Amino acid sequence: MLSAFAVLLVFQCLGEGLVFLFGWPVPGPVTGMLLLLAALVALPRLQDVVEAGANELLRHLSLLFVPAGVGIVVAASSGSGQWLAIGASVVVSTLATLAVTALVLKVLMPRPKEDGADV
């Protein structure tokens, strides 16, 4: 499992390095994840190394959200007086996410074949 964590960390560091070097407007971990995807496609044997560590991380995924939750609680005081704007942005972004998801689903869903028979 240590080798799986090492592989994940190496790809995250590679992503961070590339983003820093080229000034890309993409988070480093996202770039690292794309590099890992390319490596997994190119080297299928790498999947066996990463799979055990990834499954272990997924089992404890809820613990990874604790720092984000603490950050939100700590930063809540800086949002005082801005609750209407924050609430409106949450509602609008949620509706936009639902709309985009529905559109993507509509485009990607297979259409039923018409056989010409009326029901």
Secondary structure, DSSP 8 states (H G I E B T S, - for coil): -HHHHHHHHHHHHHHHHHHHHHT-SS-HHHHHHHHHHHHHHH-TTHHHHHHHHHHHHHHTHHHHTHHHHHHHHHHGGGGTT-HHHHHHHHHHHHHHHHHHHHHHHHHHS------S---
